[in-house]
Amino acid sequence: MFSKPWVRVGAIAGAGILSVLAGFLIFQGTIRHELAIQSAQHNFGKTQLNLLVLGYQSDEGTTDSIVLAHLDVDRQTATLVSIPRDTWVAIPGHGSQKINAAYAFGGTAMSARVVSTLLGGIPIDATVALQPQDAARVIEAIGGLDVNVDENMDYDDNYGGLHIHLRKGEQHLSGRQVTEYIRFRNDAASDFGRMKRQQYVLKLFMNQVSLPQNWVRLPGLLQLARKGVQTSLNDAQLMALFQIYHNVPDDDIRTFTLPGKPGWAGDASVVYVDPQWARLIGDVLFKKVDPPQDEVVVANATGDATFDKTLIGALRGGGWNVRTFVDEPARRVSAVIGDSPAAAMLSHIFAAALRPGARTTLVIGSDLAPYQE
């Protein structure tokens, strides 16, 4: 192929340089991973963290956004679960209310208590609460975000001082525009659409912070966070979180919404979260139990192909070795197939019959299908 010696030598040298560069990048990634683990152990005493992030309005005393994040520093994953703000729950001392009212009755501590109970008593290691203007300042400090706006957005609330006017398409948004984008809910998707946009922006923000050119901005971001953010974290822990995020590849940041369905409580429009799946997601994702590492295949036989994202996100985020998943024709009864330790644990968690088989497979049937939106 190469007729001239100098061309051949150049090609070999180029390949050698690329190999060295690849090796260097792998080495750098390994060092960052080890530093992230050390930072998590030093600042939190653990490498798996459950962090509750709240977006609230001080004038209303309610939370517009509720996101529970599970960070697995060792596996380099981050899983973000949105909880609908209209979720109907019991608030201690205040009866049944929408979950967004918990903040008004006891701040971040009450919100954390209610969220923990909703997901089966999971541990919450830290809380972060901020208002839209605080989020805008932090996003502005990293230069804004490139956002693919999913639809034309026009909304004016003169009483609340909220004015949203964005055009559909990819564009660079300022911090203020980003907060307008994630607050918009005046379309057919309503809160469910807003939650998807919140998840999308959180991923964009995490990706932007992880860029090397933004590392020098971390001290400034920390100072901004300290001025406007209510958090149970100290300065060292906040900085550690920023550093830990550097080490999470984009493909390992997963997002989904807690399964639920809209309904009514009297004359109030609410969301009823599926209690069974709230507990199951709590068990597989947030309980921080290190699962057996036998390879697992997940078969979605609920009849709802959109459920794959939730099911796989929860399992992989919780450290289960789910290499692949398939959609199967709907079947009524769930089952776990296999003879491995993973099969035995999955059978226990999902209360599904354990059947013998060479390949560990979790089959979710219609008996475990969540509420449909």
N, C-alpha and C positions, 0 to 999 in steps of 0.2 A: 504493500500500500504506500509506504514512504520510500520514494526513490532516492532522496538525498540524505546522507548521514546526519547533517545538522538539523534536518527536519525531524528525524527519528529521535535524536538526542533531545531536541526541544520538547517533543511530545512526552518522552519519558520524564524529563525534568518537570514538566507541567503536571503530570500525573503524580509525581512525588510530592510537589508542593501542595496539591490538593489533598493528598493523603495526610500530610503533616498538619494542614489546616483543619481537616476533619478531626484528626486525633486531638488537636489543641482544643477545639470546640467541645468535644466529648469530655475532655479533661476538665475544662472550665465548668461545664454543666455538672459534672460529678462533684467538683469542689463546692459549687453553689448549693447543690443538694445537701451535702454534708453540713455546710454552714447553716442552712435553713433548719435542719434537724437539731443542730446544737443550739440555735437561737430559740427554737420552740421549747426544747427541754429546759434551757436556762430561764426563760421568761415565763413559761406556763407550767413547767413540770410534766409536760405530756406532748405527744406529737399528733393527737387528734383533738380538734377544737370545734365546739358548737357555738356559733356567734349569731346573736339576734340583732338584725339591723332594722331600725324603725325610721320612717319618714313621718314627721308629725307637724301639725299646725298649732302654734301656741295659742292663737285666738279661739280655736275651737276645742283644743284639748284632746283631739282624736288623731289616730294614725292613718295616713293615706296609704302607706305601704308597710308591709310586714314581710320580711325575708329572713329565713333561718338558713344560715350557711354552715355546712360541715366541711372543715378543712382537714385533710389527711396529709400531713407534711411528709411522712415517710413514703407514701405512694404518689405524692405530687398531684393530688386531685383536689378540686373544690366543687361542691355541689350546693346549688342555691335553690331553695324551695320557697315559693311564694305562697302566702296564706291570704285568701281573699279577705279584704277588710270588713266585709259584711257577714263574715262567718258567725253563725249563731252559737254562742257558748254560754256557759255559766261563769259569771264573774263573782268570786268570793265576796259575800256581803252585799251584793247588788243584784242578785237574781240573774235571769237570762237576758243577755244583751248582745249587740254586735261586738265582735272582738276589738274593733277599733276604739271602743269606749273604755277599754281596760286602762289605757294610758291616763285618761282623765281621772280615774279612781285611785291611781297609785303609781303613775309614772312608769319608767322602764321596768321596775321591779314587779309591778302587777302584770304588765304585759308579758314579761318572761314567765311568770308563774302560770298564767292562763295558757300560753303557748306550750309550755312543758306538759301541763295536764292534758291538753288536746292531743298530744302525740304520745300519750301513754307514760308520762312521768320521766321524760328524757332529761338528761343534765344539760343546762345552758351555762357555758363557761364565761361568757362576756356579753355585754350589750352595748350598742351604739345607737344613738338617736339624734337626728338632725332635721332642721327645717329646710324648705326649698332654697331659701337664700344662702344657707350655709353650704348646701350641695353645689349651688351655682358657683360660689367662690372657689371651692376646691377644684371643680372641673375647669374653671377659668385659669387656675394656677398651672394646669398642665397644658394650656393652650387650646382648650375646647376639644370637641370630638367630631370625627367624621361619621355621620349618621345617615343611614338609608331610611328616610322618612317614608312610612308605609302608605300614607294617604294624605290628601289635602286636609289641613286642620284649621278650622276657623271657629273661635269661641271667645265670647266676651262676657266677663262677670264684673260689672262695674262696682258692685257692692264688695266683692272679695278682692278686687284689684288684680284679677287674672285675665290676661289678654293673650290668646294663642292664635298666631297666624303663620302657618308653615305650609310650604308646598311639598308635594310628593316628590321623592327622588333622593339621590345621594348628594350630600352637601355637608359643609363644615358648619357646625353649630357652636355658638358661644355657650358659656355656662348657663346663662339665663335661658337661652333657647332650649338647651337640653332639658332643663327642669320643666319647661312648658311642654315639651314633647312627652315626658313621662307622666305628666299630670292630666293629659287629655283623655277624656272618656266619653265624649259626646258623639258616639257612633253606635252601631249595632252591637259591637263586641263589648262595649261598656267597660266594667272593671276587669274582665278577663283580657281584653285587648290591652288595657293599661298595664296589667301585670306582665304581659309578654314584653311590652316595651321597657318596663323597669328591668327585667331580666337581661334584655338585650343591651341596655345601657350599662348595667353592672359589668357585663363581660367586656364591653368596649373600654370601660374605665380601667378594669384590671389589666387588659392588654396594653393600654397606653402607659400605665404606671410601670409595667414590666420592661419597657423599652430602655436600653442603656442611657440614652440621652436625657431621660427623666429621673435617673437615679440621683443626680445632683440636686433635684428639686425636693427630695424627700424631707429634709429638715424643714423647708418652708411649708410643705404640705402638713407636716406634723404641727407646726405652729398654728396654721389655719384651723386644723381639726380641733386643737385645744381651745381656740377662741369660741367656736360656734357649735361644737358637738358635745352632747352629754354622753359620757361613756364610763364604764366601770374599769377601763384599762388605764394603766399608768403610761407615762411617756415611753418608757423602754418597751412596753408591750405593744403600743401603737406602732412604733418604729419596726418592731419585730414582725408585725403583721404585714406591713408594706414590703419588707424584705422577703417574707415567706411567699407572697404573691408573685414575686419575680420568678419563682422557681416552678410555677404551675403552667404547663403547656396549654395552649388554647384548646386543644382537643380534649383536655381533661378538666375543663370547666363545664359543668353540666347544669342545666336549669329545667325546672318543671314546676307545676302548680299543684298544690294539694287537691286530690280529687274531690269534687263536690257538685252540687246541683243548685240552681236558683229556686227559691220558693218564697213563702210568705209566713210571717209571724204576726198575726193580726193584720194590721194595714201596713206593716213594714216589709219592704223587699229585702230578703236576706239570702245567704248562701248556707246550705246544709252540707258540711263536710262529711264525707263517708267515714263513719267512726271506725269501721274495720280497717280501712286503708290508712287512716291517720295512725292507728296503733302499729300496723305492719311496717309502714315507712319509718316510724319511730324505732321499731325493733331492728330493721335491717340497715338503717343508715345512721341514726343518731345515738344508739346505745353504746357505740364504741366497743363492740365485741369483735375481736379479730377472728374472722371466719376461717374454716379450713380452706386450703388453696387447691383442692381438686377442681378440675375444669368443669364448668357448669354450662349447659345449653338451656336457654329459656324459650319455651313455646307459649306464645300468646294465643289461647283458644277462647278468649272472652267474646269474640265477635266484634271487638272494637280495636282496629289497628292503630288508632291514635294513642292507645294506652302503652305502646311499646316504650315511648320516651320516658314516661313516669317509672315504669317497672324497671327498665334497664338502668336508668339514672340512679335510682335508689340502691339497686344491688351493686353496681360498679362503684358508686360513691362510697358504699359501706365496706368496700374491700373484697367483695366476692369476685371470684375468677370467672366472669362471664365472657367467654371468647366470642360467642355468636348467639343470635336469637332468630327465631322464625315465627311467622304467623301461620296458624293452623286453622282448619275449619272449627267453628264453635262446637264446644263439647260441654256437657253439663257439669261434670265433676272434675275438680282439680286433683292432681296427683304428683308425686315425686318418684322418679325412676332412678335406680342406682343402688350400689352397695357401698358407697364411699362415706367418709365422715361428713362431707358437705351435704350429701343426700339426707343423712339422718338429721342434721341440724335444720335443713330447709323444711323437712317434713314436720318437725316440731314447731317451727315458727309459723308456718302457714296452715297448720292443723290439717294437712293433706295426707292421704294414704301413701305409704311407702311401698313401692313395688320393686322387685329385683330387675336388674338390667346392667349392661356393661357400661353404658354412658350415662353420667349423671344429668338428668333433665328435670327441670321444674316446669310443669304444665299447669298454666293458670286457666281454669275453665270459667263458665258463666256463674258458678256458685260463688266465685270470688271477684266477679266483675264489679267495678266501682259504680257509683252513681254516674249517670250520663249527664253532661252539661246540656 
